[in-house]
Amino acid sequence: MTKIPLQLLECAPAPGAEPLARTSAESIAELLKAVADPTRLQLLAMIAKAEKQESCVCDLTGPLALTQPTVSHHLKKLTDVGLISRERRGTWVWYSINRDRWGQIANLFN
């Protein structure tokens, strides 16, 4: 039987270890890029802690001391990657966390 040098065994991939599929990696990278902004993390936390876990843009501007266009810009980025959902009610738009999409980040570490 041939002996395998110890250095080769130490750097060999673990049995069953496979890289994340490229399409999944790209999708999750999009999510991580979207939340890699302090304002967006604050918005997500505020929406998650709000009554009924939904917030109107008008409720988010004051606590962050940001203008409505700035907050709307960040909310659009989060909506574009599917982390939050939006629903128009009259003249206001309400936002809620998309738990399925958010779960993709958590499942990355399972």
CNS distance restraints for C-alpha pairs under 8 A (distance, minus, plus):
assign (resid   4 and name CA) (resid   8 and name CA) 6.90 0.50 0.50
assign (resid   4 and name CA) (resid   9 and name CA) 7.11 0.50 0.50
assign (resid   5 and name CA) (resid   9 and name CA) 6.82 0.50 0.50
assign (resid   6 and name CA) (resid  10 and name CA) 6.31 0.50 0.50
assign (resid   7 and name CA) (resid  11 and name CA) 6.67 0.50 0.50
assign (resid   8 and name CA) (resid  12 and name CA) 6.15 0.50 0.50
assign (resid  13 and name CA) (resid  17 and name CA) 6.55 0.50 0.50
assign (resid  20 and name CA) (resid  24 and name CA) 6.63 0.50 0.50
assign (resid  20 and name CA) (resid  25 and name CA) 6.07 0.50 0.50
assign (resid  21 and name CA) (resid  25 and name CA) 6.12 0.50 0.50
assign (resid  22 and name CA) (resid  26 and name CA) 6.12 0.50 0.50
assign (resid  23 and name CA) (resid  27 and name CA) 6.21 0.50 0.50
assign (resid  24 and name CA) (resid  28 and name CA) 6.12 0.50 0.50
assign (resid  25 and name CA) (resid  29 and name CA) 5.95 0.50 0.50
assign (resid  26 and name CA) (resid  30 and name CA) 6.32 0.50 0.50
assign (resid  27 and name CA) (resid  31 and name CA) 6.69 0.50 0.50
assign (resid  28 and name CA) (resid  32 and name CA) 6.22 0.50 0.50
assign (resid  28 and name CA) (resid 104 and name CA) 7.06 0.50 0.50
assign (resid  28 and name CA) (resid 105 and name CA) 6.62 0.50 0.50
assign (resid  29 and name CA) (resid  33 and name CA) 6.06 0.50 0.50
assign (resid  30 and name CA) (resid  34 and name CA) 6.29 0.50 0.50
assign (resid  30 and name CA) (resid  81 and name CA) 6.75 0.50 0.50
assign (resid  31 and name CA) (resid  35 and name CA) 6.41 0.50 0.50
assign (resid  31 and name CA) (resid  81 and name CA) 6.18 0.50 0.50
assign (resid  31 and name CA) (resid  83 and name CA) 7.44 0.50 0.50
assign (resid  31 and name CA) (resid 105 and name CA) 7.53 0.50 0.50
assign (resid  32 and name CA) (resid  36 and name CA) 5.94 0.50 0.50
assign (resid  32 and name CA) (resid 105 and name CA) 7.76 0.50 0.50
assign (resid  33 and name CA) (resid  37 and name CA) 7.77 0.50 0.50
assign (resid  34 and name CA) (resid  40 and name CA) 7.40 0.50 0.50
assign (resid  34 and name CA) (resid  77 and name CA) 6.49 0.50 0.50
assign (resid  34 and name CA) (resid  78 and name CA) 6.17 0.50 0.50
assign (resid  34 and name CA) (resid  81 and name CA) 7.33 0.50 0.50
assign (resid  35 and name CA) (resid  40 and name CA) 5.80 0.50 0.50
assign (resid  35 and name CA) (resid  41 and name CA) 5.77 0.50 0.50
assign (resid  35 and name CA) (resid  78 and name CA) 7.66 0.50 0.50
assign (resid  36 and name CA) (resid  40 and name CA) 7.58 0.50 0.50
assign (resid  36 and name CA) (resid  41 and name CA) 7.45 0.50 0.50
assign (resid  37 and name CA) (resid  41 and name CA) 6.30 0.50 0.50
assign (resid  38 and name CA) (resid  42 and name CA) 6.20 0.50 0.50
assign (resid  39 and name CA) (resid  43 and name CA) 6.17 0.50 0.50
assign (resid  39 and name CA) (resid  74 and name CA) 7.44 0.50 0.50
assign (resid  40 and name CA) (resid  44 and name CA) 6.14 0.50 0.50
assign (resid  40 and name CA) (resid  74 and name CA) 6.08 0.50 0.50
assign (resid  40 and name CA) (resid  75 and name CA) 7.41 0.50 0.50
assign (resid  40 and name CA) (resid  78 and name CA) 7.43 0.50 0.50
assign (resid  41 and name CA) (resid  45 and name CA) 6.18 0.50 0.50
assign (resid  42 and name CA) (resid  46 and name CA) 6.08 0.50 0.50
assign (resid  43 and name CA) (resid  47 and name CA) 6.13 0.50 0.50
assign (resid  43 and name CA) (resid  60 and name CA) 7.27 0.50 0.50
assign (resid  43 and name CA) (resid  75 and name CA) 7.79 0.50 0.50
assign (resid  44 and name CA) (resid  48 and name CA) 6.07 0.50 0.50
assign (resid  44 and name CA) (resid  97 and name CA) 7.29 0.50 0.50
assign (resid  45 and name CA) (resid  49 and name CA) 6.15 0.50 0.50
assign (resid  46 and name CA) (resid  50 and name CA) 6.03 0.50 0.50
assign (resid  46 and name CA) (resid  55 and name CA) 7.91 0.50 0.50
assign (resid  46 and name CA) (resid  60 and name CA) 7.68 0.50 0.50
assign (resid  47 and name CA) (resid  53 and name CA) 5.57 0.50 0.50
assign (resid  47 and name CA) (resid  54 and name CA) 5.33 0.50 0.50
assign (resid  47 and name CA) (resid  55 and name CA) 5.51 0.50 0.50
assign (resid  47 and name CA) (resid  95 and name CA) 7.23 0.50 0.50
assign (resid  47 and name CA) (resid  96 and name CA) 6.30 0.50 0.50
assign (resid  47 and name CA) (resid  97 and name CA) 6.97 0.50 0.50
assign (resid  48 and name CA) (resid  53 and name CA) 4.88 0.50 0.50
assign (resid  48 and name CA) (resid  54 and name CA) 6.99 0.50 0.50
assign (resid  48 and name CA) (resid  96 and name CA) 7.44 0.50 0.50
assign (resid  48 and name CA) (resid  97 and name CA) 6.58 0.50 0.50
assign (resid  49 and name CA) (resid  53 and name CA) 5.93 0.50 0.50
assign (resid  50 and name CA) (resid  54 and name CA) 5.84 0.50 0.50
assign (resid  50 and name CA) (resid  55 and name CA) 6.45 0.50 0.50
assign (resid  51 and name CA) (resid  55 and name CA) 7.93 0.50 0.50
assign (resid  53 and name CA) (resid  96 and name CA) 6.06 0.50 0.50
assign (resid  53 and name CA) (resid  97 and name CA) 7.25 0.50 0.50
assign (resid  54 and name CA) (resid  94 and name CA) 6.47 0.50 0.50
assign (resid  54 and name CA) (resid  95 and name CA) 5.35 0.50 0.50
assign (resid  54 and name CA) (resid  96 and name CA) 4.43 0.50 0.50
assign (resid  54 and name CA) (resid  97 and name CA) 7.38 0.50 0.50
assign (resid  55 and name CA) (resid  59 and name CA) 6.43 0.50 0.50
assign (resid  55 and name CA) (resid  60 and name CA) 7.27 0.50 0.50
assign (resid  55 and name CA) (resid  94 and name CA) 5.35 0.50 0.50
assign (resid  55 and name CA) (resid  95 and name CA) 5.29 0.50 0.50
assign (resid  55 and name CA) (resid  96 and name CA) 6.68 0.50 0.50
assign (resid  56 and name CA) (resid  60 and name CA) 6.90 0.50 0.50
assign (resid  56 and name CA) (resid  92 and name CA) 6.69 0.50 0.50
assign (resid  56 and name CA) (resid  93 and name CA) 5.79 0.50 0.50
assign (resid  56 and name CA) (resid  94 and name CA) 4.28 0.50 0.50
assign (resid  56 and name CA) (resid  95 and name CA) 6.23 0.50 0.50
assign (resid  57 and name CA) (resid  61 and name CA) 6.72 0.50 0.50
assign (resid  57 and name CA) (resid  68 and name CA) 7.21 0.50 0.50
assign (resid  57 and name CA) (resid  71 and name CA) 7.26 0.50 0.50
assign (resid  57 and name CA) (resid  72 and name CA) 7.09 0.50 0.50
assign (resid  57 and name CA) (resid  92 and name CA) 7.25 0.50 0.50
assign (resid  57 and name CA) (resid  93 and name CA) 6.43 0.50 0.50
assign (resid  57 and name CA) (resid  94 and name CA) 6.57 0.50 0.50
assign (resid  57 and name CA) (resid  95 and name CA) 7.58 0.50 0.50
assign (resid  58 and name CA) (resid  62 and name CA) 7.81 0.50 0.50
assign (resid  58 and name CA) (resid  68 and name CA) 7.31 0.50 0.50
assign (resid  58 and name CA) (resid  92 and name CA) 7.74 0.50 0.50
assign (resid  59 and name CA) (resid  63 and name CA) 7.79 0.50 0.50
assign (resid  60 and name CA) (resid  64 and name CA) 6.65 0.50 0.50
assign (resid  60 and name CA) (resid  71 and name CA) 7.33 0.50 0.50
assign (resid  61 and name CA) (resid  65 and name CA) 5.88 0.50 0.50
assign (resid  61 and name CA) (resid  66 and name CA) 5.21 0.50 0.50
assign (resid  61 and name CA) (resid  67 and name CA) 5.96 0.50 0.50
assign (resid  61 and name CA) (resid  68 and name CA) 5.91 0.50 0.50
assign (resid  61 and name CA) (resid  71 and name CA) 6.40 0.50 0.50
assign (resid  62 and name CA) (resid  66 and name CA) 6.71 0.50 0.50
assign (resid  66 and name CA) (resid  70 and name CA) 6.32 0.50 0.50
assign (resid  66 and name CA) (resid  71 and name CA) 6.51 0.50 0.50
assign (resid  67 and name CA) (resid  71 and name CA) 6.35 0.50 0.50
assign (resid  68 and name CA) (resid  72 and name CA) 5.95 0.50 0.50
assign (resid  69 and name CA) (resid  73 and name CA) 6.09 0.50 0.50
assign (resid  70 and name CA) (resid  74 and name CA) 6.53 0.50 0.50
assign (resid  71 and name CA) (resid  75 and name CA) 6.15 0.50 0.50
assign (resid  72 and name CA) (resid  76 and name CA) 6.01 0.50 0.50
assign (resid  73 and name CA) (resid  77 and name CA) 6.50 0.50 0.50
assign (resid  74 and name CA) (resid  78 and name CA) 6.47 0.50 0.50
assign (resid  75 and name CA) (resid  79 and name CA) 6.04 0.50 0.50
assign (resid  75 and name CA) (resid  84 and name CA) 7.87 0.50 0.50
assign (resid  76 and name CA) (resid  80 and name CA) 5.91 0.50 0.50
assign (resid  77 and name CA) (resid  81 and name CA) 6.69 0.50 0.50
assign (resid  78 and name CA) (resid  82 and name CA) 6.36 0.50 0.50
assign (resid  78 and name CA) (resid  83 and name CA) 5.39 0.50 0.50
assign (resid  78 and name CA) (resid  84 and name CA) 5.89 0.50 0.50
assign (resid  79 and name CA) (resid  83 and name CA) 5.83 0.50 0.50
assign (resid  79 and name CA) (resid  84 and name CA) 5.01 0.50 0.50
assign (resid  79 and name CA) (resid  85 and name CA) 6.05 0.50 0.50
assign (resid  79 and name CA) (resid  86 and name CA) 7.31 0.50 0.50
assign (resid  82 and name CA) (resid  98 and name CA) 6.79 0.50 0.50
assign (resid  82 and name CA) (resid 101 and name CA) 6.37 0.50 0.50
assign (resid  83 and name CA) (resid  97 and name CA) 6.11 0.50 0.50
assign (resid  83 and name CA) (resid  98 and name CA) 5.20 0.50 0.50
assign (resid  83 and name CA) (resid  99 and name CA) 7.63 0.50 0.50
assign (resid  83 and name CA) (resid 101 and name CA) 5.66 0.50 0.50
assign (resid  83 and name CA) (resid 102 and name CA) 5.92 0.50 0.50
assign (resid  84 and name CA) (resid  95 and name CA) 6.30 0.50 0.50
assign (resid  84 and name CA) (resid  96 and name CA) 5.39 0.50 0.50
assign (resid  84 and name CA) (resid  97 and name CA) 4.41 0.50 0.50
assign (resid  84 and name CA) (resid  98 and name CA) 4.91 0.50 0.50
assign (resid  85 and name CA) (resid  95 and name CA) 5.53 0.50 0.50
assign (resid  85 and name CA) (resid  96 and name CA) 5.32 0.50 0.50
assign (resid  85 and name CA) (resid  97 and name CA) 6.27 0.50 0.50
assign (resid  85 and name CA) (resid  98 and name CA) 6.03 0.50 0.50
assign (resid  86 and name CA) (resid  93 and name CA) 6.39 0.50 0.50
assign (resid  86 and name CA) (resid  94 and name CA) 5.55 0.50 0.50
assign (resid  86 and name CA) (resid  95 and name CA) 4.57 0.50 0.50
assign (resid  86 and name CA) (resid  96 and name CA) 6.62 0.50 0.50
assign (resid  87 and name CA) (resid  93 and name CA) 5.53 0.50 0.50
assign (resid  87 and name CA) (resid  94 and name CA) 5.19 0.50 0.50
assign (resid  87 and name CA) (resid  95 and name CA) 6.52 0.50 0.50
assign (resid  88 and name CA) (resid  92 and name CA) 5.88 0.50 0.50
assign (resid  88 and name CA) (resid  93 and name CA) 4.30 0.50 0.50
assign (resid  88 and name CA) (resid  94 and name CA) 6.21 0.50 0.50
assign (resid  89 and name CA) (resid  93 and name CA) 5.93 0.50 0.50
assign (resid  89 and name CA) (resid  94 and name CA) 7.13 0.50 0.50
assign (resid  97 and name CA) (resid 102 and name CA) 7.62 0.50 0.50
assign (resid  98 and name CA) (resid 102 and name CA) 6.19 0.50 0.50
assign (resid  99 and name CA) (resid 103 and name CA) 5.88 0.50 0.50
assign (resid 100 and name CA) (resid 104 and name CA) 6.78 0.50 0.50
assign (resid 101 and name CA) (resid 105 and name CA) 7.54 0.50 0.50
assign (resid 102 and name CA) (resid 106 and name CA) 7.04 0.50 0.50
assign (resid 103 and name CA) (resid 107 and name CA) 5.97 0.50 0.50
assign (resid 104 and name CA) (resid 108 and name CA) 6.34 0.50 0.50
assign (resid 105 and name CA) (resid 109 and name CA) 7.65 0.50 0.50
assign (resid 106 and name CA) (resid 110 and name CA) 7.29 0.50 0.50
